[in-house]
Amino acid sequence: MIRHVVILDLAKNAPKELIKDKILELKNIISEIINIEVGVDINFDPSPSDLCIIADFKNIKDLEIYANHPKHLEVIKEYIKPYLITRKVTDFYV
């Protein structure tokens, strides 16, 4: 299994809960997603990131399908990119 972890730093005016909801909706649209979680930072640490996405896929092919899926790309374009400051990603075998 592949775990896809994305950490986002967003502009202060970013609608974080809306972004979270839009990402979570992808589970109902993209069948290759085994599991997906989205966390909005609770501001415990003094230097937090804003959003963490953790998604699991059976294999690299399924991750590629997700990455290039039109609905996923739409969420990125409409809800993430307008507010994006930095993005970090790690993909690894579980």
BELZIKA-V370433 format. One record per residue. RES is the residue in three letters. SS is DSSP state (2 for helix, 1 for strand, 0 for the rest). Layout:
# BELZIKA-V370433
RES;SS / RES;SS
This chain:
# BELZIKA-V370433
MET;0 / ILE;1 / ARG;1 / HIS;1 / VAL;1 / VAL;1 / ILE;1 / LEU;1 / ASP;1 / LEU;1 / ALA;0 / LYS;0 / ASN;0 / ALA;0 / PRO;0 / LYS;2 / GLU;2 / LEU;2 / ILE;2 / LYS;2 / ASP;2 / LYS;2 / ILE;2 / LEU;2 / GLU;2 / LEU;2 / LYS;2 / ASN;2 / ILE;0 / ILE;0 / SER;0 / GLU;0 / ILE;1 / ILE;1 / ASN;1 / ILE;1 / GLU;1 / VAL;1 / GLY;1 / VAL;1 / ASP;0 / ILE;0 / ASN;0 / PHE;0 / ASP;0 / PRO;0 / SER;0 / PRO;0 / SER;0 / ASP;0 / LEU;1 / CYS;1 / ILE;1 / ILE;1 / ALA;1 / ASP;1 / PHE;1 / LYS;0 / ASN;0 / ILE;2 / LYS;2 / ASP;2 / LEU;2 / GLU;2 / ILE;2 / TYR;2 / ALA;2 / ASN;2 / HIS;0 / PRO;2 / LYS;2 / HIS;2 / LEU;2 / GLU;2 / VAL;2 / ILE;2 / LYS;2 / GLU;2 / TYR;2 / ILE;2 / LYS;2 / PRO;2 / TYR;2 / LEU;1 / ILE;1 / THR;1 / ARG;1 / LYS;1 / VAL;1 / THR;1 / ASP;1 / PHE;1 / TYR;1 / VAL;0
